[in-house]
Amino acid sequence: METLVPLISGARTGPIGIAHLPRFWLKMRAHSVGLLTEGYRHGNGGSDENLITTFGIDPDAFANFIAEKAPDYLSCEAWVRANAADASPEKIRSFTHQIVSFPMPDPRLSEWSTRFGLTDGTYVLAVELNALDDWDLVHLQLRAPDAPSTKLVPAISSGTAGPLGVLHLPRLWLKHRLNAVGRLPDGYRHGVGGFDELLTGKLGVDHVAFAAYVEADAPSYLEAEAWIRKHATMLTPPAIGDLNEQIRATKMPAEMAAKRRGELGAGADGLELGIPLNDLDDWRLLHEQLKAVARV
């Protein structure tokens, strides 16, 4: 199995509302079985260490819990609730705001802005640029001639956008990329229905043409975004805003939501919106994949 790029954005939260915790959990879980892609932190420095310090979590205890118990995300979140010195709502709100609004510092900001062709100085947040780096790495993995055939969970959230500002587009791109090489897990849509069809319909995108382009040409995410800019017939700021608002507000059908909550367990009680339920389901599948890997 190839190493795992942690596709969960640092801006994503679970039910407790702590940004970066889902990403931190995934990096630590992947590291514990020797599958974290080289170059990613797993506990020391950056947002990992900031999270540990802010909430008063013993770093050794957390690392041991992950390594020994191999928890799913909701079990990890429960552990944090029980073991953090301060996980008050005020502390969570303050930390999450800091994470999602923190600008990438130089020299990396300048280097990565040049690398990704972002010259207008508006796309500067660390969580956003880190996501572009993640997507670039998974793009290279999928293009590798010796890439394995194992299924890959498309763990880019529908609540995440690229520089174009369109929610769900990065996820749709990845699902098509995975489908083209037979690596999209069973049960995932790839172009028809759900947010996929909502996006293409709202923005005037020929979903058949977009799928054919992504699956035949294997573009990077930013190349796919450039295709959308060129071919979408209703790509205006108001249309993007309306689409994003609808995606954020969409509730999962009641019967499906109840089934999903039952699969996820008590930590998902009360959730109805599609984005968080889909995120948690991705993380559940990631957990199952990692659980099947022998520990190192």
C-alpha positions as CSV (number, residue, x, y, z in Angstrom):
1,M,0.0,0.0,0.0
2,E,1.3,3.5,-0.9
3,T,1.9,6.1,1.8
4,L,-1.1,8.2,2.7
5,V,-1.5,11.9,1.9
6,P,-3.6,13.4,4.7
7,L,-6.4,14.8,2.6
8,I,-8.4,16.1,5.5
9,S,-8.0,19.9,5.5
10,G,-6.7,21.6,8.7
11,A,-9.9,23.7,8.5
12,R,-12.2,20.7,9.0
13,T,-13.7,20.0,12.4
14,G,-15.6,17.1,13.9
15,P,-18.7,17.4,16.2
16,I,-16.6,18.9,19.0
17,G,-15.6,21.8,16.7
18,I,-11.8,21.7,17.0
19,A,-10.2,22.6,13.7
20,H,-7.1,20.5,12.7
21,L,-8.0,17.7,15.1
22,P,-9.3,15.4,12.3
23,R,-6.2,16.0,10.2
24,F,-4.0,15.5,13.3
25,W,-5.8,12.2,14.1
26,L,-5.3,10.9,10.5
27,K,-1.6,11.9,10.4
28,M,-0.9,10.2,13.8
29,R,-2.9,7.0,12.7
30,A,-1.1,6.8,9.4
31,H,2.3,7.4,11.1
32,S,1.6,4.6,13.6
33,V,1.5,2.0,10.8
34,G,4.3,3.5,8.7
35,L,2.0,5.0,6.0
36,L,2.3,8.7,6.5
37,T,3.8,10.4,3.4
38,E,7.3,11.7,4.1
39,G,7.5,15.3,5.1
40,Y,4.3,15.6,7.2
41,R,4.5,16.4,10.8
42,H,3.0,14.0,13.3
43,G,2.9,15.7,16.7
44,N,5.8,18.1,16.8
45,G,5.7,21.7,15.5
46,G,3.2,23.6,13.5
47,S,-0.5,23.2,14.1
48,D,-0.1,19.7,15.7
49,E,2.0,21.2,18.6
50,N,-0.2,24.3,18.8
51,L,-3.3,22.1,19.3
52,I,-1.6,19.9,21.9
53,T,-0.4,23.0,23.8
54,T,-3.6,25.0,23.5
55,F,-5.8,22.3,25.0
56,G,-3.4,21.1,27.6
57,I,-3.0,17.6,26.2
58,D,-0.1,15.3,27.2
59,P,1.7,14.7,23.9
60,D,3.1,11.3,25.0
61,A,-0.3,10.1,26.3
62,F,-2.0,11.2,23.0
63,A,0.7,9.5,20.9
64,N,0.4,6.3,23.0
65,F,-3.4,6.3,22.8
66,I,-3.2,6.5,19.0
67,A,-0.5,3.8,18.6
68,E,-2.0,1.4,21.1
69,K,-5.8,1.8,20.6
70,A,-5.8,2.7,16.9
71,P,-9.0,4.7,17.5
72,D,-11.5,5.9,14.9
73,Y,-12.0,9.6,14.7
74,L,-14.9,9.9,17.1
75,S,-13.1,7.8,19.7
76,C,-10.2,10.1,19.4
77,E,-12.4,13.1,19.9
78,A,-13.9,11.5,23.0
79,W,-10.4,11.0,24.3
80,V,-9.6,14.6,23.8
81,R,-12.8,15.7,25.6
82,A,-11.8,13.5,28.5
83,N,-8.1,14.3,28.7
84,A,-7.7,17.9,27.7
85,A,-7.0,20.4,30.5
86,D,-9.3,22.9,28.8
87,A,-11.7,22.0,26.0
88,S,-14.2,24.8,26.8
89,P,-16.4,26.2,24.0
90,E,-14.5,29.5,24.3
91,K,-11.1,27.8,23.9
92,I,-12.4,25.7,21.0
93,R,-13.8,28.8,19.2
94,S,-10.6,30.8,19.7
95,F,-8.3,28.0,18.5
96,T,-10.4,27.2,15.5
97,H,-10.6,30.8,14.4
98,Q,-6.8,31.0,14.7
99,I,-6.3,27.9,12.6
100,V,-8.7,28.8,9.8
101,S,-7.5,32.5,9.6
102,F,-3.7,32.0,9.9
103,P,-1.8,33.3,6.9
104,M,1.1,31.1,5.5
105,P,4.3,32.8,6.6
106,D,7.2,33.6,4.3
107,P,9.3,32.3,2.7
108,R,6.8,29.5,2.1
109,L,4.0,31.8,1.2
110,S,6.0,33.4,-1.7
111,E,7.5,30.0,-2.8
112,W,4.1,28.3,-2.9
113,S,2.3,31.2,-4.4
114,T,4.8,31.1,-7.3
115,R,4.6,27.3,-7.4
116,F,0.8,27.3,-7.8
117,G,0.6,30.4,-10.0
118,L,-1.3,32.4,-7.4
119,T,-0.1,35.9,-8.2
120,D,-2.9,38.2,-6.9
121,G,-2.0,37.9,-3.2
122,T,-5.5,36.8,-2.2
123,Y,-5.0,33.1,-1.5
124,V,-2.7,33.2,1.5
125,L,-4.2,31.1,4.3
126,A,-2.1,28.2,5.5
127,V,-4.9,25.7,5.5
128,E,-5.7,26.6,1.9
129,L,-2.1,26.4,0.6
130,N,-1.5,23.2,2.6
131,A,-4.6,21.7,0.9
132,L,-3.2,22.6,-2.6
133,D,0.0,20.8,-1.6
134,D,-1.9,17.7,-0.5
135,W,-3.9,17.6,-3.8
136,D,-0.7,18.1,-5.8
137,L,0.9,15.1,-3.9
138,V,-2.0,12.8,-4.4
139,H,-2.2,13.8,-8.1
140,L,1.5,12.7,-8.5
141,Q,0.7,9.5,-6.6
142,L,-2.1,8.7,-9.0
143,R,0.0,9.4,-12.0
144,A,2.9,7.2,-10.9
145,P,3.4,4.2,-13.2
146,D,3.8,1.8,-10.3
147,A,0.8,3.1,-8.4
148,P,-1.1,0.3,-6.5
149,S,-4.7,-0.6,-7.2
150,T,-5.9,-0.3,-3.7
151,K,-9.0,1.9,-3.1
152,L,-8.4,5.4,-1.9
153,V,-11.0,7.3,0.2
154,P,-11.7,10.7,-1.5
155,A,-11.3,12.4,1.9
156,I,-11.4,16.0,0.5
157,S,-14.5,17.4,2.2
158,S,-17.4,18.9,0.2
159,G,-16.9,21.8,2.5
160,T,-13.5,22.6,1.0
161,A,-12.8,24.8,-2.0
162,G,-9.8,25.7,-4.1
163,P,-8.8,29.2,-5.4
164,L,-12.0,29.4,-7.5
165,G,-14.0,29.3,-4.3
166,V,-16.3,26.5,-5.4
167,L,-17.2,24.1,-2.6
168,H,-17.1,20.3,-3.5
169,L,-15.1,20.9,-6.7
170,P,-11.9,19.5,-5.3
171,R,-13.7,16.4,-4.1
172,L,-15.5,15.9,-7.4
173,W,-12.1,16.2,-9.2
174,L,-10.6,13.6,-7.0
175,K,-13.5,11.2,-7.3
176,H,-13.2,11.3,-11.1
177,R,-9.4,10.8,-10.9
178,L,-9.9,7.8,-8.7
179,N,-12.7,6.3,-10.8
180,A,-10.5,6.5,-13.9
181,V,-7.9,4.2,-12.4
182,G,-10.4,1.9,-10.6
183,R,-9.5,3.2,-7.2
184,L,-12.8,4.9,-6.1
185,P,-14.3,2.9,-3.3
186,D,-17.7,1.3,-3.9
187,G,-20.7,3.6,-3.0
188,Y,-19.2,6.9,-4.0
189,R,-20.9,8.9,-6.7
190,H,-18.8,10.3,-9.5
191,G,-20.7,12.9,-11.5
192,V,-24.4,12.0,-11.2
193,G,-26.6,12.8,-8.2
194,G,-26.0,14.6,-4.9
195,F,-23.5,17.5,-4.7
196,D,-21.8,16.4,-7.9
197,E,-24.9,17.1,-10.0
198,L,-25.8,20.1,-8.0
199,L,-22.4,21.7,-8.7
200,T,-22.4,21.0,-12.5
201,G,-26.1,22.1,-12.8
202,K,-25.7,25.4,-10.9
203,L,-22.5,26.4,-12.7
204,G,-23.5,25.3,-16.2
205,V,-20.9,22.6,-16.5
206,D,-21.4,19.7,-18.9
207,H,-20.8,16.9,-16.4
208,V,-20.1,14.3,-19.1
209,A,-17.4,16.5,-20.7
210,F,-15.9,17.3,-17.3
211,A,-15.7,13.7,-16.3
212,A,-14.2,12.7,-19.7
213,Y,-11.6,15.4,-19.4
214,V,-10.5,14.5,-15.8
215,E,-10.6,10.8,-16.4
216,A,-8.7,10.9,-19.7
217,D,-6.2,13.7,-19.2
218,A,-5.5,13.1,-15.4
219,P,-5.1,16.8,-14.7
220,S,-3.9,18.3,-11.4
221,Y,-6.6,20.0,-9.4
222,L,-5.6,23.5,-10.6
223,E,-5.7,22.3,-14.2
224,A,-9.2,21.0,-13.6
225,E,-10.2,24.3,-12.1
226,A,-8.8,26.1,-15.1
227,W,-11.0,23.8,-17.3
228,I,-14.1,24.9,-15.2
229,R,-13.2,28.5,-15.6
230,K,-13.1,28.1,-19.4
231,H,-16.1,25.9,-19.9
232,A,-18.7,26.7,-17.2
233,T,-21.5,28.8,-18.7
234,M,-22.8,30.2,-15.4
235,L,-19.6,30.8,-13.4
236,T,-20.4,34.1,-11.7
237,P,-19.7,35.1,-8.1
238,P,-23.5,35.1,-7.2
239,A,-23.9,31.6,-8.7
240,I,-20.9,30.3,-6.7
241,G,-22.2,31.9,-3.6
242,D,-25.7,30.4,-4.1
243,L,-24.1,27.0,-4.8
244,N,-21.9,27.1,-1.7
245,E,-24.8,28.2,0.5
246,Q,-26.9,25.3,-0.7
247,I,-24.1,22.8,-0.2
248,R,-23.5,24.0,3.4
249,A,-27.3,23.9,4.2
250,T,-28.2,20.6,2.6
251,K,-29.5,18.0,5.0
252,M,-29.1,14.3,4.4
253,P,-32.5,12.6,3.9
254,A,-33.8,11.6,7.3
255,E,-33.7,7.8,6.8
256,M,-30.2,8.0,5.3
257,A,-29.0,10.3,8.1
258,A,-30.3,7.9,10.7
259,K,-28.6,5.0,9.1
260,R,-25.3,7.0,8.8
261,R,-25.5,8.0,12.5
262,G,-26.1,4.4,13.5
263,E,-23.0,3.4,11.6
264,L,-20.9,6.1,13.1
265,G,-21.9,5.8,16.8
266,A,-22.8,8.0,19.6
267,G,-20.5,10.9,18.7
268,A,-22.6,11.6,15.6
269,D,-25.9,12.0,17.6
270,G,-28.0,14.8,16.2
271,L,-26.1,15.4,13.0
272,E,-28.3,16.1,10.0
273,L,-26.2,18.1,7.5
274,G,-24.7,16.3,4.6
275,I,-21.1,17.7,4.8
276,P,-20.3,16.6,8.4
277,L,-22.0,13.2,8.0
278,N,-20.1,12.6,4.8
279,D,-16.9,13.7,6.4
280,L,-17.3,11.3,9.3
281,D,-18.1,8.5,6.9
282,D,-14.9,9.2,5.0
283,W,-13.0,9.1,8.3
284,R,-14.7,5.9,9.3
285,L,-13.5,4.3,6.0
286,L,-10.0,5.6,6.5
287,H,-9.9,4.1,9.9
288,E,-11.0,0.7,8.6
289,Q,-8.3,0.8,6.0
290,L,-5.6,1.7,8.5
291,K,-6.9,-0.8,11.0
292,A,-6.2,-3.5,8.4
293,V,-2.5,-2.5,8.2
294,A,0.0,-4.3,10.5
295,R,1.5,-1.9,12.9
296,V,5.2,-1.0,12.6
